[in-house]
């Protein structure tokens, strides 16, 4: 999630209104007090005795609710004076009898409670808004630090890959050079995987999009511009993060094997990577139209380091990795089958 502190704020969290222009709040409070007086005047004798403040209470509550404590107090004072003078016997005077004092005390108590409750609610909403902004800031910071960490880990792996490549220059043994080349390539691949692997919000990856990107990276890293690539998506389950790196490495090894052994130098070729449902869960198939597998090929006894790594990683996934000759024409097919609990939920693209 990318936080946005300037996004939509609930209306209640913006109360009281016009705090930077308090004269508006006071003007509205005055207008509401006058309106409440006029309504009460028009009602006249339509109300039974003992309700001199009936129309003034809503004016006080609205003033305090929308414009805050001070406009609410102003409206309460003006309303109380208007009711006292015009509607509490003896009318048209500020004479204070026992009954009028009792009525005024009741009014003061009610409006004090109303204004206090409104003020408390607005303070609580203000505190919630502050906490919301603080939470959004923390989310932004967490995502930034998380992505920076992922980027640095990927960079460090790439740096180690480069150091291995430099170390290779000091060697004269061809087998040692080849081993370091392989180690450098694999570390570089893990570094690229790491940059796109995890999401700070914990969202799972789209298996199809992930495999497609890894396949493109491997083919691009091979430097073979005479190979055409096709990706077929028949299923797109979510890929748990703990299975992402082993899955990517197995697919990368199968692709590298197809590129290195299936096609000679300068030879054109076509590679198809397919993600499809299987009985176990999902399968990733790498098919090429290259030279195919050598006679008597047995994956279990193959001495290829890359294929041994693929078999070991497949075991850690609880899956199955196979290689076979293409049923029609030439070429080979490598297939990785893994069990995934989620069939086809919405995923991160």
C-alpha positions in Angstrom: 0.0 0.0 0.0 1.2 3.5 -0.8 0.0 5.8 1.9 -1.5 9.2 1.1 -1.9 11.6 3.9 -3.8 14.0 1.7 -6.4 11.5 0.7 -10.0 11.4 1.7 -10.7 12.4 5.3 -14.1 11.6 6.9 -16.3 14.6 7.4 -16.5 14.2 11.1 -12.7 14.3 11.4 -12.8 17.7 9.7 -15.0 19.3 12.4 -15.1 22.0 13.7 -15.3 23.8 10.4 -13.6 27.1 9.4 -11.1 27.1 12.3 -8.9 29.4 10.4 -11.8 31.9 9.9 -13.5 32.0 13.3 -15.7 35.0 12.3 -17.7 32.6 10.1 -18.5 30.4 13.1 -19.5 33.3 15.2 -21.6 34.7 12.4 -23.4 31.4 11.9 -24.0 31.2 15.7 -25.6 34.6 15.7 -27.7 33.8 12.7 -28.9 30.5 14.3 -29.8 32.3 17.5 -31.8 34.8 15.6 -33.5 32.1 13.6 -34.4 30.1 16.7 -35.8 33.3 18.3 -37.9 34.0 15.2 -39.3 30.4 15.0 -40.1 30.6 18.7 -41.8 33.9 18.2 -43.9 32.6 15.3 -45.0 29.6 17.3 -46.1 31.9 20.1 -48.8 30.3 22.2 -48.7 27.2 20.1 -46.4 25.6 22.7 -47.6 24.7 26.2 -46.1 26.7 29.1 -42.7 25.6 30.2 -41.0 25.3 26.8 -39.3 28.7 26.3 -36.1 27.2 25.1 -37.4 24.5 22.7 -36.3 26.1 19.5 -33.0 27.3 20.9 -31.5 23.9 21.8 -31.0 22.8 18.2 -29.4 26.1 17.3 -26.8 25.7 20.2 -26.1 22.1 19.2 -25.7 22.9 15.5 -23.3 25.8 16.3 -21.2 23.7 18.6 -21.2 20.7 16.3 -20.2 22.4 13.1 -18.1 25.3 14.4 -16.7 24.4 17.7 -16.8 25.3 21.4 -16.7 29.1 21.3 -19.4 29.6 18.6 -21.5 27.1 20.6 -21.1 29.1 23.7 -21.9 32.4 21.9 -25.1 30.8 20.5 -26.0 29.4 23.9 -25.6 32.8 25.6 -27.5 34.8 23.0 -30.3 32.1 22.9 -30.5 32.1 26.7 -30.8 35.9 26.9 -33.4 36.0 24.1 -35.5 33.3 25.8 -35.2 35.0 29.2 -36.3 38.4 27.9 -39.0 37.4 25.5 -40.5 34.1 26.6 -40.0 33.7 30.4 -42.5 35.6 32.5 -42.5 38.4 33.2 -41.8 38.8 29.5 -40.0 41.8 28.0 -37.7 42.1 31.0 -34.8 40.4 32.7 -36.6 40.2 36.1 -35.5 37.1 38.0 -38.1 35.2 39.9 -37.8 31.8 41.4 -39.5 30.2 38.4 -37.4 32.1 35.9 -34.2 31.2 37.8 -35.2 27.6 37.8 -35.8 27.7 34.1 -32.5 29.4 33.4 -30.6 26.9 35.6 -32.3 24.1 33.6 -31.3 25.7 30.3 -27.7 26.3 31.4 -27.4 22.7 32.5 -28.7 21.3 29.3 -26.7 23.5 26.9 -23.5 22.9 29.0 -24.0 19.1 28.7 -24.7 19.4 25.0 -21.7 21.6 24.2 -19.4 19.5 26.4 -20.4 16.3 24.7 -20.0 17.8 21.2 -16.6 19.3 22.2 -15.4 15.9 23.6 -16.5 14.1 20.4 -14.6 16.6 18.2 -11.5 16.2 20.4 -11.8 12.4 20.1 -12.2 12.7 16.3 -9.2 15.0 16.1 -7.1 12.5 18.1 -8.2 9.7 15.7 -7.3 11.8 12.7 -3.8 12.5 14.2 -3.4 8.7 14.8 -4.6 8.0 11.3 -2.0 10.3 9.8 0.7 8.9 12.0 -0.2 5.4 11.0 -0.1 6.3 7.3 3.3 7.9 7.9 4.5 4.7 9.5 3.1 2.6 6.7 4.9 4.8 4.2 8.1 4.5 6.2 7.8 0.8 6.5 7.3 0.3 2.8 10.2 2.6 1.9 12.5 0.8 4.3 11.3 -2.6 3.1 11.9 -1.8 -0.5 15.3 -0.3 0.3 16.2 -3.5 2.1 15.1 -5.6 -0.8 17.0 -3.4 -3.2 20.2 -3.5 -1.1 20.0 -7.3 -0.7 19.7 -7.6 -4.4 22.6 -5.2 -5.0 24.7 -7.1 -2.5 24.1 -10.4 -4.3 24.9 -8.8 -7.7 28.1 -7.4 -6.2 29.1 -10.9 -5.0 28.4 -12.2 -8.5 30.6 -9.5 -9.9 33.4 -10.3 -7.5 33.3 -14.0 -8.5 33.5 -13.0 -12.1 36.6 -10.9 -11.3 38.1 -13.7 -9.3 37.7 -16.0 -12.4 40.2 -13.9 -14.3 43.0 -15.1 -12.0 42.3 -18.8 -12.8 43.8 -20.8 -15.5 41.8 -24.1 -15.0 38.9 -24.2 -17.4 36.8 -26.3 -15.1 37.3 -23.8 -12.2 36.4 -20.9 -14.5 33.2 -22.7 -15.6 32.3 -23.4 -12.0 32.7 -19.7 -11.1 30.8 -18.7 -14.1 27.9 -20.8 -13.0 28.1 -19.5 -9.4 28.2 -15.9 -10.7 25.2 -16.5 -13.0 23.1 -18.1 -10.2 23.9 -15.3 -7.7 23.0 -12.7 -10.3 19.7 -14.5 -10.9 18.9 -14.7 -7.2 19.6 -11.0 -6.9 17.2 -10.2 -9.7 14.6 -12.4 -8.2 15.0 -10.8 -4.8 14.2 -7.3 -6.1 10.7 -8.4 -7.3 9.9 -11.1 -4.8 8.3 -9.8 -1.7 5.5 -7.3 -1.1 5.6 -5.3 2.2 1.8 -5.7 2.6 2.2 -9.5 2.5 0.5 -10.0 -0.9 1.3 -13.1 -2.8 2.8 -13.1 -6.2 1.1 -14.0 -9.5 2.8 -17.3 -10.5 2.2 -16.6 -14.2 3.6 -13.1 -14.2 6.5 -14.1 -12.0 7.5 -17.1 -14.2 7.2 -14.9 -17.3 9.5 -12.3 -16.0 12.1 -14.8 -14.7 12.1 -16.5 -18.1 12.6 -13.2 -20.0 15.5 -12.4 -17.6 17.2 -15.7 -18.1 16.9 -15.5 -21.9 18.1 -11.9 -21.9 21.1 -12.8 -19.6 22.1 -15.6 -22.1 22.9 -13.0 -24.7 21.1 -15.1 -27.4 19.2 -12.8 -29.6 18.4 -15.6 -32.1 15.9 -17.3 -29.7 12.2 -16.6 -29.8 10.2 -16.8 -26.7 6.5 -17.5 -26.1 4.6 -17.6 -22.8 1.3 -19.4 -22.3 -0.9 -18.8 -19.3 -3.5 -21.4 -18.7 -3.6 -20.9 -14.9 -2.5 -18.1 -12.6 -2.5 -19.2 -8.9 -1.0 -17.1 -6.1 2.6 -18.1 -5.3 3.5 -18.2 -1.6 6.7 -16.2 -0.9 8.5 -19.2 0.6 8.2 -21.1 -2.7 9.1 -18.2 -5.0 12.9 -18.5 -5.1 13.1 -22.3 -5.4 10.5 -22.2 -8.2 12.3 -19.4 -10.0 15.6 -21.2 -9.7 14.2 -24.5 -11.0 12.7 -22.8 -14.0 15.9 -20.8 -14.6 18.0 -24.0 -14.6 15.6 -25.7 -17.0 15.7 -22.8 -19.3 19.5 -22.5 -19.1 19.8 -26.2 -19.9 17.6 -25.8 -22.9 19.6 -22.8 -24.2 23.0 -24.3 -23.6 22.4 -27.9 -24.7 19.5 -27.5 -27.0 20.8 -25.0 -29.4 24.3 -24.6 -30.9 26.1 -21.3 -31.2 24.3 -19.1 -33.6 21.5 -21.6 -34.0 17.9 -20.2 -34.0 15.3 -21.7 -31.7 12.0 -21.3 -30.1 11.2 -21.7 -26.4 7.7 -22.0 -24.9 7.0 -21.6 -21.2 3.5 -22.7 -20.1 1.8 -22.3 -16.7 -1.1 -24.7 -16.5 -3.2 -26.5 -13.9 -2.2 -30.1 -12.9 -3.4 -32.9 -10.7 -0.9 -31.8 -8.0 -1.7 -28.1 -8.3 0.1 -26.3 -11.1 2.8 -27.2 -13.6 5.4 -25.0 -15.3 6.5 -26.5 -18.6 9.6 -25.4 -20.6 9.5 -26.8 -24.1 12.2 -26.1 -26.8 12.7 -27.2 -30.4 16.4 -27.8 -30.0 18.6 -30.9 -30.3 16.6 -32.8 -27.7 18.0 -35.1 -24.9 20.9 -37.4 -25.5 20.3 -41.1 -25.9 19.9 -42.9 -22.6 19.3 -39.7 -20.7 18.3 -40.3 -17.1 17.5 -37.2 -15.0 18.1 -39.1 -11.7 21.7 -40.1 -12.7 22.6 -37.0 -14.6 25.9 -35.4 -13.5 24.8 -31.9 -14.6 25.1 -29.6 -11.6 22.2 -27.4 -12.8 19.9 -30.4 -13.0 21.0 -31.7 -9.6 20.2 -28.3 -8.2 16.8 -28.4 -9.9 16.0 -31.8 -8.4 17.1 -30.7 -4.9 15.0 -27.5 -5.0 12.0 -29.4 -6.3 12.2 -31.7 -3.3 12.2 -28.7 -1.0 9.0 -27.5 -2.8 7.4 -30.9 -2.3 7.0 -31.1 -6.1 8.1 -33.1 -9.0 10.6 -32.2 -11.8 10.8 -34.3 -15.0 12.5 -34.0 -18.4 11.5 -35.9 -21.6 11.9 -35.7 -25.3 9.3 -33.8 -27.2 6.5 -36.2 -28.4 6.5 -34.8 -31.9 9.5 -33.5 -33.8 12.7 -32.7 -32.0 13.3 -30.8 -28.7 12.9 -31.5 -25.1 10.3 -30.7 -22.4 11.0 -30.0 -18.8 8.1 -29.9 -16.4 7.9 -28.7 -12.8 4.8 -29.7 -10.8 4.2 -28.1 -7.4 1.3 -28.2 -5.0 -0.4 -24.9 -4.2 -3.2 -24.4 -1.8 -4.8 -21.5 -3.6 -6.5 -22.5 -6.9 -6.9 -19.2 -8.8 -7.5 -16.3 -6.3 -7.0 -12.6 -7.2 -3.3 -12.0 -7.2 -0.7 -9.2 -7.3 0.1 -8.6 -11.0 
